[in-house]
Amino acid sequence: IGHHDFFAYGPPSSEWWSLTGKEPVNRISFKRFMESPVVRKAKKRGVKIIVGGPAAWQWLWELELWRKWGVDTVIDGEAEKVIVDLVEKALNNEPLPDYIYVGPRDSPSIEEIPVIKGASVNGLVEIMRGCPRGCKFCSVTLRPLRYIPLDIIRKEIRVNLRAGVKGVILHSEDVLLYGANGVKPKPEPLLKLHEMVVKEIGENGDLAWAHASLAAIKYAEEEYGLVSKIMNEYVLNDHRRFLGVEVGIETGSPRLAKIIMPAKSAPYPAEKWPEVVEDAFRIMHENHIIPAATLILGLPEEKPEDVVKTAELLDRLRPYRSVIVPMFFVPMGALKKNKWFLRDHITREHIEVMYKCFEHTVYWAEDIINKFYLKEPYLFPVRMGLKLFLKYAKRRVRNITKHMEIFVKA
């Protein structure tokens, strides 16, 4: 069993939980699944339960449920080199280890990563693993960097297409670093990748990037005109009117960026981080790339003036089409021994940033719905429903903001 957020300890689930006091739906649904008659009956019949995925670390916070549900093994890390031996032991009814940690030295090589056998969620296809930027809050940077060959990527796309999936999400922590020279994107690998992908999915296939770094977007466009070339020659057409991607702003403070994520702006200096962010947002806006961006509130060593810098950056990003989501710091990666950021730690500066994010996102959400999303006539009721929801959300957030300000004053 794999999961991105088993117990809602990851962002943004933990933020929702902290702010509202309500147990997140993903935690509720996973508990319901594990306690369902089907799973309980299977366990009584001797079925072995092996869990893993990005949220494997959360089981260390839920030892009681680990035992209650009879989870045999938790695999924390990339599983390819350990899973076959583990399953053989399970099938032979041999004892299984409670916990397996797969560190960077034990990570699989490209040759040891098999082609997927069945369709992936939303056509997600890996193009690389690992990240060279070394942000302290991220666990992905602990993994070695590996590029998946084009023929393997092609095979996985075809697995999805045969299963009825209509498109592909290119998955990487930084798509534009595929085949890169360190943190500097190279045109040839990226152009070959997108040419191959579009040839496979056709004119009516959907295409998105999982993640891209803002520094890579800026460098690729300013050095080679690469972002506009990829979009105009391969991505955009009558069916694909935009490309979605997740990006990380995290902070608008150069001081904090230098401490927590000194290489996130590379090849530009950390002191220029706000300018890198703004330039990348402009480039994406001009090329019909719609980013879902994250901010992290409560990073270790954060000061009120750092949060003010983030609020100022948000004002500068207002002209650029995007969704910006503030998230509470969760201790992961090199910062896993630090304290969680919770509701009790919120200051007036944090409230200002959260409200600016909401205003920005609602403003551009309406634009995205009107110009890019759900354009087909038969989807008109859905589009109108979303617009009504946004109006409702505006009223609710104004009320919540007032309550939060009272809470901070108290």
C-alpha positions as a Markdown table, in Angstrom:
| # | Residue | x | y | z |
|---|---|---|---|---|
| 1 | Ile | 0.0 | 0.0 | 0.0 |
| 2 | Gly | 1.5 | 3.3 | -1.1 |
| 3 | His | 0.2 | 6.8 | -0.1 |
| 4 | His | 1.3 | 10.4 | -0.4 |
| 5 | Asp | -0.2 | 11.4 | 3.0 |
| 6 | Phe | -1.4 | 8.4 | 5.0 |
| 7 | Phe | -2.3 | 10.2 | 8.2 |
| 8 | Ala | -2.5 | 13.9 | 7.0 |
| 9 | Tyr | 0.8 | 14.9 | 8.6 |
| 10 | Gly | 2.1 | 16.3 | 5.3 |
| 11 | Pro | 1.3 | 19.8 | 3.9 |
| 12 | Pro | -1.3 | 21.0 | 3.3 |
| 13 | Ser | -3.4 | 18.5 | 5.2 |
| 14 | Ser | -1.7 | 19.3 | 8.5 |
| 15 | Glu | -2.3 | 23.0 | 7.9 |
| 16 | Trp | -6.0 | 22.3 | 7.4 |
| 17 | Trp | -6.1 | 20.2 | 10.6 |
| 18 | Ser | -4.3 | 22.8 | 12.6 |
| 19 | Leu | -6.5 | 25.7 | 11.4 |
| 20 | Thr | -9.9 | 24.1 | 11.6 |
| 21 | Gly | -9.4 | 21.4 | 14.2 |
| 22 | Lys | -11.1 | 19.0 | 11.8 |
| 23 | Glu | -9.6 | 15.6 | 10.9 |
| 24 | Pro | -8.7 | 15.8 | 7.2 |
| 25 | Val | -10.6 | 13.6 | 4.8 |
| 26 | Asn | -7.5 | 11.7 | 3.6 |
| 27 | Arg | -6.8 | 10.5 | 7.1 |
| 28 | Ile | -10.5 | 9.6 | 7.7 |
| 29 | Ser | -10.7 | 7.7 | 4.4 |
| 30 | Phe | -7.5 | 5.8 | 5.0 |
| 31 | Lys | -8.5 | 4.7 | 8.5 |
| 32 | Arg | -11.9 | 3.6 | 7.1 |
| 33 | Phe | -10.1 | 1.6 | 4.4 |
| 34 | Met | -7.7 | -0.1 | 6.9 |
| 35 | Glu | -10.6 | -0.9 | 9.3 |
| 36 | Ser | -13.0 | -2.1 | 6.5 |
| 37 | Pro | -14.3 | -5.7 | 6.7 |
| 38 | Val | -12.5 | -6.6 | 3.5 |
| 39 | Val | -9.0 | -5.7 | 4.8 |
| 40 | Arg | -9.7 | -7.1 | 8.3 |
| 41 | Lys | -10.9 | -10.4 | 6.8 |
| 42 | Ala | -7.8 | -10.6 | 4.5 |
| 43 | Lys | -5.5 | -10.0 | 7.5 |
| 44 | Lys | -7.1 | -12.8 | 9.5 |
| 45 | Arg | -6.6 | -15.1 | 6.5 |
| 46 | Gly | -2.8 | -14.4 | 6.7 |
| 47 | Val | -2.4 | -11.6 | 4.1 |
| 48 | Lys | 0.8 | -9.6 | 4.7 |
| 49 | Ile | 0.6 | -5.8 | 4.6 |
| 50 | Ile | 3.6 | -3.9 | 3.3 |
| 51 | Val | 3.3 | -0.1 | 3.2 |
| 52 | Gly | 5.6 | 2.6 | 1.7 |
| 53 | Gly | 5.6 | 5.6 | -0.5 |
| 54 | Pro | 6.4 | 9.3 | 0.1 |
| 55 | Ala | 4.5 | 9.2 | 3.4 |
| 56 | Ala | 6.1 | 6.1 | 4.9 |
| 57 | Trp | 7.7 | 8.3 | 7.6 |
| 58 | Gln | 4.3 | 9.0 | 9.1 |
| 59 | Trp | 4.0 | 5.5 | 10.4 |
| 60 | Leu | 6.6 | 6.3 | 13.0 |
| 61 | Trp | 4.1 | 8.8 | 14.5 |
| 62 | Glu | 1.3 | 6.2 | 14.5 |
| 63 | Leu | 2.8 | 3.1 | 16.2 |
| 64 | Glu | -0.5 | 2.2 | 17.8 |
| 65 | Leu | -2.3 | 1.9 | 14.5 |
| 66 | Trp | 0.7 | 0.2 | 13.0 |
| 67 | Arg | 0.2 | -2.6 | 15.5 |
| 68 | Lys | -3.6 | -2.5 | 15.6 |
| 69 | Trp | -3.9 | -3.0 | 11.9 |
| 70 | Gly | -1.2 | -5.6 | 11.6 |
| 71 | Val | 1.1 | -3.8 | 9.2 |
| 72 | Asp | 4.0 | -6.2 | 8.7 |
| 73 | Thr | 6.6 | -3.9 | 7.1 |
| 74 | Val | 7.1 | -0.2 | 6.4 |
| 75 | Ile | 9.5 | 0.6 | 3.6 |
| 76 | Asp | 10.9 | 4.2 | 3.9 |
| 77 | Gly | 12.6 | 5.1 | 0.6 |
| 78 | Glu | 12.8 | 3.7 | -2.9 |
| 79 | Ala | 11.7 | 0.1 | -2.8 |
| 80 | Glu | 12.9 | -1.5 | -6.1 |
| 81 | Lys | 15.9 | -3.2 | -4.6 |
| 82 | Val | 14.2 | -4.6 | -1.5 |
| 83 | Ile | 10.6 | -5.3 | -2.5 |
| 84 | Val | 11.2 | -8.6 | -4.5 |
| 85 | Asp | 13.0 | -10.3 | -1.6 |
| 86 | Leu | 10.4 | -9.0 | 0.8 |
| 87 | Val | 7.5 | -10.3 | -1.2 |
| 88 | Glu | 9.2 | -13.7 | -1.6 |
| 89 | Lys | 9.5 | -13.9 | 2.1 |
| 90 | Ala | 5.9 | -13.0 | 2.6 |
| 91 | Leu | 4.7 | -15.6 | 0.1 |
| 92 | Asn | 6.8 | -18.2 | 1.9 |
| 93 | Asn | 5.4 | -17.1 | 5.2 |
| 94 | Glu | 8.8 | -16.2 | 6.5 |
| 95 | Pro | 9.3 | -13.5 | 9.2 |
| 96 | Leu | 9.3 | -9.9 | 7.8 |
| 97 | Pro | 11.3 | -6.9 | 9.2 |
| 98 | Asp | 9.1 | -4.2 | 10.8 |
| 99 | Tyr | 10.9 | -1.3 | 9.1 |
| 100 | Ile | 13.3 | -0.9 | 6.2 |
| 101 | Tyr | 15.0 | 2.4 | 5.5 |
| 102 | Val | 16.4 | 2.7 | 2.0 |
| 103 | Gly | 19.2 | 5.4 | 2.1 |
| 104 | Pro | 20.8 | 7.2 | -0.9 |
| 105 | Arg | 23.5 | 4.5 | -1.2 |
| 106 | Asp | 20.9 | 1.8 | -1.5 |
| 107 | Ser | 18.8 | 3.6 | -4.1 |
| 108 | Pro | 18.2 | 1.7 | -7.3 |
| 109 | Ser | 20.2 | 2.5 | -10.5 |
| 110 | Ile | 18.4 | 3.3 | -13.7 |
| 111 | Glu | 18.8 | -0.4 | -14.8 |
| 112 | Glu | 17.1 | -1.5 | -11.6 |
| 113 | Ile | 13.9 | 0.6 | -12.0 |
| 114 | Pro | 11.4 | -1.5 | -14.0 |
| 115 | Val | 8.9 | -0.3 | -16.5 |
| 116 | Ile | 5.4 | 0.1 | -15.0 |
| 117 | Lys | 3.1 | -2.9 | -15.6 |
| 118 | Gly | -0.2 | -1.0 | -15.5 |
| 119 | Ala | -1.6 | 2.5 | -15.8 |
| 120 | Ser | -0.4 | 5.1 | -13.4 |
| 121 | Val | -2.5 | 7.8 | -11.7 |
| 122 | Asn | -3.4 | 10.5 | -14.2 |
| 123 | Gly | -0.7 | 9.1 | -16.6 |
| 124 | Leu | 2.2 | 10.1 | -14.3 |
| 125 | Val | 5.5 | 9.1 | -15.9 |
| 126 | Glu | 8.9 | 9.5 | -14.2 |
| 127 | Ile | 11.5 | 11.2 | -16.3 |
| 128 | Met | 14.1 | 11.5 | -13.4 |
| 129 | Arg | 14.6 | 10.9 | -9.7 |
| 130 | Gly | 16.3 | 13.1 | -7.2 |
| 131 | Cys | 17.1 | 16.8 | -7.1 |
| 132 | Pro | 20.5 | 18.6 | -7.0 |
| 133 | Arg | 19.3 | 21.7 | -5.2 |
| 134 | Gly | 19.6 | 20.5 | -1.6 |
| 135 | Cys | 16.7 | 22.4 | 0.1 |
| 136 | Lys | 16.8 | 21.6 | 3.8 |
| 137 | Phe | 13.1 | 21.1 | 4.1 |
| 138 | Cys | 12.8 | 18.5 | 1.4 |
| 139 | Ser | 13.4 | 14.8 | 1.6 |
| 140 | Val | 13.8 | 14.3 | -2.2 |
| 141 | Thr | 17.2 | 16.1 | -2.1 |
| 142 | Leu | 18.5 | 13.1 | -0.1 |
| 143 | Arg | 18.1 | 10.9 | -3.2 |
| 144 | Pro | 20.8 | 10.6 | -6.0 |
| 145 | Leu | 20.0 | 12.2 | -9.3 |
| 146 | Arg | 19.1 | 9.9 | -12.2 |
| 147 | Tyr | 17.7 | 10.5 | -15.6 |
| 148 | Ile | 15.3 | 8.0 | -17.1 |
| 149 | Pro | 16.2 | 7.1 | -20.8 |
| 150 | Leu | 13.7 | 8.3 | -23.5 |
| 151 | Asp | 12.9 | 4.7 | -24.5 |
| 152 | Ile | 11.8 | 3.8 | -21.0 |
| 153 | Ile | 9.7 | 7.0 | -20.8 |
| 154 | Arg | 8.1 | 6.1 | -24.1 |
| 155 | Lys | 7.3 | 2.5 | -22.9 |
| 156 | Glu | 5.6 | 3.9 | -19.8 |
| 157 | Ile | 3.5 | 6.4 | -21.8 |
| 158 | Arg | 2.4 | 3.5 | -24.1 |
| 159 | Val | 1.4 | 1.4 | -21.0 |
| 160 | Asn | -0.9 | 4.3 | -20.0 |
| 161 | Leu | -2.3 | 4.9 | -23.4 |
| 162 | Arg | -3.2 | 1.2 | -23.9 |
| 163 | Ala | -5.0 | 1.4 | -20.6 |
| 164 | Gly | -7.1 | 4.3 | -21.8 |
| 165 | Val | -5.3 | 7.2 | -20.2 |
| 166 | Lys | -5.6 | 10.2 | -22.4 |
| 167 | Gly | -2.3 | 12.0 | -21.6 |
| 168 | Val | 0.8 | 12.3 | -19.5 |
| 169 | Ile | 2.2 | 14.1 | -16.6 |
| 170 | Leu | 6.0 | 14.3 | -16.8 |
| 171 | His | 7.1 | 13.6 | -13.3 |
| 172 | Ser | 10.3 | 15.1 | -11.8 |
| 173 | Glu | 11.2 | 17.4 | -9.0 |
| 174 | Asp | 12.4 | 19.7 | -11.8 |
| 175 | Val | 11.3 | 18.8 | -15.3 |
| 176 | Leu | 13.6 | 21.4 | -16.9 |
| 177 | Leu | 16.7 | 19.8 | -15.4 |
| 178 | Tyr | 16.1 | 16.6 | -17.5 |
| 179 | Gly | 19.5 | 15.9 | -19.0 |
| 180 | Ala | 20.8 | 19.2 | -17.5 |
| 181 | Asn | 24.4 | 20.4 | -16.9 |
| 182 | Gly | 24.1 | 20.5 | -13.1 |
| 183 | Val | 21.3 | 23.1 | -12.4 |
| 184 | Lys | 21.6 | 24.6 | -15.9 |
| 185 | Pro | 18.9 | 23.3 | -18.4 |
| 186 | Lys | 20.2 | 22.0 | -21.8 |
| 187 | Pro | 18.0 | 22.4 | -24.9 |
| 188 | Glu | 18.7 | 19.2 | -26.7 |
| 189 | Pro | 17.5 | 16.7 | -24.0 |
| 190 | Leu | 14.3 | 18.7 | -23.3 |
| 191 | Leu | 13.4 | 19.2 | -26.9 |
| 192 | Lys | 13.9 | 15.5 | -27.7 |
| 193 | Leu | 11.8 | 14.6 | -24.7 |
| 194 | His | 8.8 | 16.8 | -25.6 |
| 195 | Glu | 9.0 | 15.9 | -29.3 |
| 196 | Met | 8.8 | 12.2 | -28.3 |
| 197 | Val | 6.0 | 12.8 | -25.8 |
| 198 | Val | 3.8 | 14.8 | -28.2 |
| 199 | Lys | 4.3 | 12.2 | -30.9 |
| 200 | Glu | 3.0 | 9.5 | -28.6 |
| 201 | Ile | 0.0 | 11.3 | -27.1 |
| 202 | Gly | -1.1 | 13.0 | -30.3 |
| 203 | Glu | -2.8 | 16.4 | -30.8 |
| 204 | Asn | -5.6 | 15.6 | -28.4 |
| 205 | Gly | -3.5 | 14.2 | -25.6 |
| 206 | Asp | -3.2 | 16.1 | -22.3 |
| 207 | Leu | 0.3 | 17.2 | -21.1 |
| 208 | Ala | 1.5 | 18.6 | -17.8 |
| 209 | Trp | 4.7 | 18.9 | -15.8 |
| 210 | Ala | 4.7 | 17.7 | -12.2 |
| 211 | His | 7.2 | 20.2 | -10.9 |
| 212 | Ala | 9.7 | 22.7 | -12.2 |
| 213 | Ser | 12.1 | 25.1 | -10.4 |
| 214 | Leu | 11.7 | 28.8 | -10.9 |
| 215 | Ala | 15.4 | 29.3 | -11.4 |
| 216 | Ala | 15.4 | 26.7 | -14.2 |
| 217 | Ile | 12.5 | 28.4 | -15.9 |
| 218 | Lys | 14.3 | 31.7 | -15.9 |
| 219 | Tyr | 17.6 | 30.3 | -17.1 |
| 220 | Ala | 16.1 | 28.1 | -19.8 |
| 221 | Glu | 14.1 | 31.0 | -21.3 |
| 222 | Glu | 16.7 | 33.8 | -20.9 |
| 223 | Glu | 19.6 | 31.7 | -22.2 |
| 224 | Tyr | 17.9 | 29.7 | -25.0 |
| 225 | Gly | 14.3 | 30.9 | -25.4 |
| 226 | Leu | 13.6 | 27.3 | -24.4 |
| 227 | Val | 10.3 | 27.6 | -22.5 |
| 228 | Ser | 8.6 | 29.5 | -25.3 |
| 229 | Lys | 10.1 | 27.0 | -27.9 |
| 230 | Ile | 8.7 | 24.0 | -26.0 |
| 231 | Met | 5.3 | 25.6 | -25.5 |
| 232 | Asn | 4.9 | 26.9 | -29.1 |
| 233 | Glu | 6.3 | 24.0 | -31.0 |
| 234 | Tyr | 5.1 | 21.1 | -28.9 |
| 235 | Val | 2.6 | 21.9 | -26.2 |
| 236 | Leu | 0.1 | 24.5 | -27.2 |
| 237 | Asn | -2.7 | 23.8 | -29.8 |
| 238 | Asp | -6.4 | 24.0 | -30.0 |
| 239 | His | -6.8 | 21.2 | -27.4 |
| 240 | Arg | -3.9 | 22.0 | -25.1 |
| 241 | Arg | -4.5 | 25.7 | -24.2 |
| 242 | Phe | -2.2 | 25.8 | -21.2 |
| 243 | Leu | 0.3 | 23.7 | -19.3 |
| 244 | Gly | 0.0 | 23.2 | -15.5 |
| 245 | Val | 3.0 | 22.8 | -13.2 |
| 246 | Glu | 3.8 | 22.9 | -9.5 |
| 247 | Val | 6.5 | 25.3 | -8.4 |
| 248 | Gly | 8.0 | 26.3 | -5.1 |
| 249 | Ile | 8.3 | 29.9 | -3.9 |
| 250 | Glu | 8.6 | 29.0 | -0.2 |
| 251 | Thr | 9.7 | 32.4 | 0.9 |
| 252 | Gly | 10.2 | 35.9 | -0.4 |
| 253 | Ser | 13.1 | 36.6 | 2.0 |
| 254 | Pro | 16.6 | 36.5 | 0.5 |
| 255 | Arg | 18.0 | 36.1 | 4.0 |
| 256 | Leu | 15.9 | 33.0 | 4.8 |
| 257 | Ala | 16.4 | 31.6 | 1.3 |
| 258 | Lys | 20.2 | 31.7 | 1.8 |
| 259 | Ile | 19.8 | 29.8 | 5.1 |
| 260 | Ile | 17.2 | 27.2 | 4.1 |
| 261 | Met | 17.5 | 26.7 | 0.4 |
| 262 | Pro | 20.8 | 28.3 | -0.8 |
| 263 | Ala | 20.8 | 26.4 | -4.2 |
| 264 | Lys | 17.1 | 26.9 | -5.1 |
| 265 | Ser | 18.0 | 30.1 | -7.0 |
| 266 | Ala | 21.1 | 28.6 | -8.7 |
| 267 | Pro | 22.7 | 29.4 | -11.0 |
| 268 | Tyr | 21.6 | 32.8 | -9.6 |
| 269 | Pro | 22.6 | 33.9 | -6.1 |
| 270 | Ala | 20.2 | 33.4 | -3.2 |
| 271 | Glu | 20.2 | 37.2 | -2.7 |
| 272 | Lys | 18.4 | 37.5 | -6.0 |
| 273 | Trp | 15.7 | 35.0 | -5.1 |
| 274 | Pro | 12.7 | 37.4 | -5.2 |
| 275 | Glu | 13.8 | 38.6 | -8.7 |
| 276 | Val | 14.2 | 35.0 | -9.9 |
| 277 | Val | 10.6 | 34.3 | -8.7 |
| 278 | Glu | 9.1 | 37.3 | -10.4 |
| 279 | Asp | 11.0 | 36.8 | -13.7 |
| 280 | Ala | 9.9 | 33.1 | -13.8 |
| 281 | Phe | 6.3 | 34.0 | -13.1 |
| 282 | Arg | 6.4 | 36.5 | -15.9 |
| 283 | Ile | 7.8 | 33.9 | -18.3 |
| 284 | Met | 5.2 | 31.4 | -17.4 |
| 285 | His | 2.4 | 33.9 | -17.7 |
| 286 | Glu | 3.6 | 35.0 | -21.2 |
| 287 | Asn | 3.7 | 31.3 | -22.3 |
| 288 | His | 0.4 | 30.0 | -21.0 |
| 289 | Ile | 2.0 | 28.0 | -18.2 |
| 290 | Ile | -0.2 | 28.1 | -15.1 |
| 291 | Pro | 1.7 | 27.3 | -11.9 |
| 292 | Ala | 0.4 | 26.1 | -8.6 |
| 293 | Ala | 2.9 | 27.6 | -6.3 |
| 294 | Thr | 3.6 | 26.9 | -2.6 |
| 295 | Leu | 4.8 | 29.1 | 0.3 |
| 296 | Ile | 6.1 | 27.7 | 3.6 |
| 297 | Leu | 5.2 | 29.6 | 6.7 |
| 298 | Gly | 7.1 | 29.0 | 9.9 |
| 299 | Leu | 10.4 | 27.8 | 8.5 |
| 300 | Pro | 13.2 | 27.4 | 11.1 |
| 301 | Glu | 14.9 | 30.7 | 11.8 |
| 302 | Glu | 12.1 | 32.7 | 10.2 |
| 303 | Lys | 11.7 | 36.2 | 11.5 |
| 304 | Pro | 8.7 | 38.6 | 11.1 |
| 305 | Glu | 10.7 | 40.7 | 8.6 |
| 306 | Asp | 11.0 | 37.5 | 6.5 |
| 307 | Val | 7.3 | 37.1 | 6.4 |
| 308 | Val | 6.9 | 40.8 | 5.4 |
| 309 | Lys | 9.3 | 40.1 | 2.5 |
| 310 | Thr | 7.0 | 37.3 | 1.4 |
| 311 | Ala | 4.0 | 39.5 | 1.5 |
| 312 | Glu | 5.8 | 42.1 | -0.6 |
| 313 | Leu | 6.7 | 39.5 | -3.2 |
| 314 | Leu | 3.1 | 38.4 | -3.4 |
| 315 | Asp | 2.1 | 42.0 | -4.3 |
| 316 | Arg | 4.7 | 41.9 | -7.2 |
| 317 | Leu | 3.3 | 38.5 | -8.4 |
| 318 | Arg | -0.3 | 39.8 | -8.7 |
| 319 | Pro | -0.1 | 40.4 | -12.5 |
| 320 | Tyr | 0.8 | 36.8 | -13.2 |
| 321 | Arg | -1.7 | 34.0 | -13.7 |
| 322 | Ser | -1.2 | 31.5 | -10.9 |
| 323 | Val | -2.5 | 29.7 | -7.9 |
| 324 | Ile | -0.5 | 30.3 | -4.7 |
| 325 | Val | -1.0 | 28.1 | -1.6 |
| 326 | Pro | 0.6 | 28.9 | 1.8 |
| 327 | Met | 1.6 | 25.8 | 3.8 |
| 328 | Phe | 2.7 | 25.3 | 7.4 |
| 329 | Phe | 6.2 | 24.0 | 7.9 |
| 330 | Val | 6.4 | 20.2 | 8.4 |
| 331 | Pro | 9.7 | 18.9 | 9.8 |
| 332 | Met | 11.2 | 16.8 | 6.9 |
| 333 | Gly | 14.5 | 16.3 | 5.2 |
| 334 | Ala | 17.4 | 17.8 | 6.9 |
| 335 | Leu | 15.0 | 19.8 | 9.2 |
| 336 | Lys | 13.1 | 16.7 | 10.5 |
| 337 | Lys | 14.2 | 17.4 | 14.1 |
| 338 | Asn | 12.7 | 20.8 | 14.1 |
| 339 | Lys | 9.3 | 21.7 | 15.6 |
| 340 | Trp | 6.0 | 21.7 | 13.6 |
| 341 | Phe | 4.5 | 25.1 | 12.7 |
| 342 | Leu | 0.9 | 25.1 | 14.2 |
| 343 | Arg | -2.0 | 27.5 | 14.6 |
| 344 | Asp | -0.6 | 28.8 | 17.9 |
| 345 | His | 2.5 | 30.1 | 16.2 |
| 346 | Ile | 0.6 | 32.3 | 13.7 |
| 347 | Thr | 1.3 | 36.0 | 13.8 |
| 348 | Arg | -0.3 | 39.1 | 12.1 |
| 349 | Glu | 2.4 | 38.8 | 9.4 |
| 350 | His | 1.4 | 35.2 | 8.7 |
| 351 | Ile | -2.3 | 36.2 | 8.4 |
| 352 | Glu | -1.5 | 38.9 | 5.9 |
| 353 | Val | 0.4 | 36.4 | 3.7 |
| 354 | Met | -2.4 | 33.8 | 3.9 |
| 355 | Tyr | -5.0 | 36.4 | 3.0 |
| 356 | Lys | -2.9 | 37.8 | 0.1 |
| 357 | Cys | -2.5 | 34.2 | -1.2 |
| 358 | Phe | -6.3 | 33.7 | -1.1 |
| 359 | Glu | -7.0 | 37.0 | -2.8 |
| 360 | His | -4.5 | 36.3 | -5.5 |
| 361 | Thr | -5.7 | 32.7 | -6.1 |
| 362 | Val | -9.4 | 33.6 | -6.2 |
| 363 | Tyr | -8.7 | 36.4 | -8.7 |
| 364 | Trp | -6.8 | 34.2 | -11.0 |
| 365 | Ala | -9.0 | 31.2 | -10.5 |
| 366 | Glu | -11.9 | 33.1 | -12.0 |
| 367 | Asp | -9.7 | 34.0 | -15.0 |
| 368 | Ile | -8.5 | 30.4 | -15.5 |
| 369 | Ile | -12.1 | 29.1 | -15.4 |
| 370 | Asn | -13.2 | 31.8 | -17.9 |
| 371 | Lys | -10.3 | 31.4 | -20.4 |
| 372 | Phe | -8.7 | 28.0 | -20.1 |
| 373 | Tyr | -10.7 | 25.5 | -18.1 |
| 374 | Leu | -14.0 | 23.7 | -18.6 |
| 375 | Lys | -14.6 | 25.5 | -21.9 |
| 376 | Glu | -16.8 | 22.8 | -23.5 |
| 377 | Pro | -20.5 | 23.8 | -23.6 |
| 378 | Tyr | -21.7 | 20.7 | -21.8 |
| 379 | Leu | -19.5 | 21.7 | -18.8 |
| 380 | Phe | -21.2 | 25.0 | -18.4 |
| 381 | Pro | -23.1 | 23.9 | -15.2 |
| 382 | Val | -19.8 | 22.8 | -13.6 |
| 383 | Arg | -18.1 | 26.1 | -14.5 |
| 384 | Met | -21.0 | 28.0 | -12.9 |
| 385 | Gly | -20.9 | 25.8 | -9.9 |
| 386 | Leu | -17.2 | 26.6 | -9.4 |
| 387 | Lys | -17.9 | 30.3 | -9.7 |
| 388 | Leu | -20.6 | 30.1 | -7.0 |
| 389 | Phe | -18.2 | 28.2 | -4.8 |
| 390 | Leu | -15.5 | 30.9 | -5.2 |
| 391 | Lys | -18.1 | 33.6 | -4.1 |
| 392 | Tyr | -18.9 | 31.5 | -1.1 |
| 393 | Ala | -15.2 | 30.9 | -0.3 |
| 394 | Lys | -14.6 | 34.7 | -0.4 |
| 395 | Arg | -17.3 | 35.3 | 2.3 |
| 396 | Arg | -16.1 | 32.4 | 4.4 |
| 397 | Val | -12.4 | 33.5 | 4.3 |
| 398 | Arg | -13.2 | 37.1 | 5.3 |
| 399 | Asn | -15.0 | 35.8 | 8.4 |
| 400 | Ile | -12.2 | 33.3 | 9.2 |
| 401 | Thr | -9.6 | 36.1 | 8.8 |
| 402 | Lys | -11.5 | 38.3 | 11.3 |
| 403 | His | -11.5 | 35.4 | 13.8 |
| 404 | Met | -7.8 | 34.7 | 13.3 |
| 405 | Glu | -6.9 | 38.3 | 13.9 |
| 406 | Ile | -8.9 | 38.2 | 17.2 |
| 407 | Phe | -7.1 | 34.9 | 18.1 |
| 408 | Val | -3.7 | 36.5 | 17.5 |
| 409 | Lys | -4.6 | 39.6 | 19.5 |
| 410 | Ala | -5.7 | 37.3 | 22.4 |
